[in-house]
Amino acid sequence: MHPLCLLLVVVCTLWTLLGAASVVVVTRRRRAPGARETPPVTVLKPLCGAEPSLARNLLSFLEQDYPDYEILLGVESADDPAVAVVRELLSQNPGRRARLVVHDVKHGTNPKVRNLRGMLAHAAHDLVVVSDSNIHAPPTYLRDLVEEYQRGPVQAGLVTNLVRGEGIDGLGGALESVQLAGFCAAGIAGPSLVGEALVMGKSMLFSRSVLDELGGLECLSNVLAEDYVMGKMFQHAGYPVRVARTVVGNVASGATLSSFAARQLRWAMLRCRLRPLAYLFEPVTSPLAMLPFAAVLLGPWAFAWALSLLVVRDGGQWLVVAGRRDVGVAIGVSPLRELLSLWAWARAPFHRHLAWRGHRVRLSSGSLAYVRAAGRNDGSG
């Protein structure tokens, strides 16, 4: 038993430390020297509903430090509450290259992809950025994405970003933010350094013409993990998938404990269907899950070992991607986040359905989604 315990403890320790180091490497990467090209960019913003931070989030995209870009704000219905917010914002910022797109694309069970397809037909440029409605971006966001796209001797196929939580107003928001800074950041940054594509769909840059060559958005219409599948499309076609140095903000205000638990279960269900073998070994990366094995080797000191790794991952990575503010909150809720993650991991393989925009969706292998013919999803943001 001791050799197995030693192996599991070593793997968990190395995984945590290397994940934290990869986050530092990605976010502290130096800017490329010399002048860089600034090709025109189209930003696609899929909208659904008017969350309290929507105007502020969209304004951060109107104020980008980039010479040539347009913003398309897409909804599936003129009655969507987001329409009034967009029109008011555009009236207050005349002269900006931003416009509302109301489309009638109906095909597809993934509402976000459906919304993106409706907007993409109106895009003026080949280089496209997809950004969710709850993302707040710094002024250098587009410039850093394009710089990473052009970095090195081989141009990237797709560029994504790490994400931090913003606007924490309760336990749910704190848990969401720790998830993004810890588990998600390491899970994206680490694989990217060894050529493995794990993409955060909240922020992506890619060439529209290259995506069309690979099958286009149409082939993603019925998968829920469109970001993961899109990353793999580029990777398997031989295009590098990279992570930009800029960390964008994900507004987490309004999240509750129950909404966080539901999101954990949904993410776990997706990972289980996408990478079943890797999913099986996920607990090896969890200090709490490995605590009984560490206790065989370390006795009472196993608790200090597990706590130290949680502090490194959720506290240390929080400092890197979000700064000092609320780092104590991150460390404080870290064990609860870990327990809820393990709860979701245990339940996900036995769940076939999930709630998606008010509809019951059947999830199959590869994250293919099926809904009843009488049902219809609303737009996604």
Secondary structure, 3 states (H helix, E strand, C coil): CHHHHHHHHHHHHHHHHHHHHHHHHHHCCCCCCCCCCCCCEEEEEECCCCCCCHHHHHHHHHCCCCCCEEEEEEECCCCCCHHHHHHHHHHHCCCCCEEEEECCCCCCCCHHHHHHHHHHCCCCCCEEEEECCCEECCCCHHHHHHHHHHCCCCCCCEEEEEEEEECCCCHHHHHHHHHHHHHHHHHHHHHHCCCCCCCCCCEEEEEHHHHHHCCCHHHHCCECCHHHHHHHHHHHCCCCEEEEEEEEEEECCCCCHHHHHHHHHHHHHHHHHHCHHHHHCHHHHCCCCCHHHHHHHHCCHHHHHHHHHHHHHHHHHHHHHHCCCCHHHHHHHHHHHHHHHHHHHHHHHHCCEEEECCEEEEECHHHEEECCCCCCCCCCC
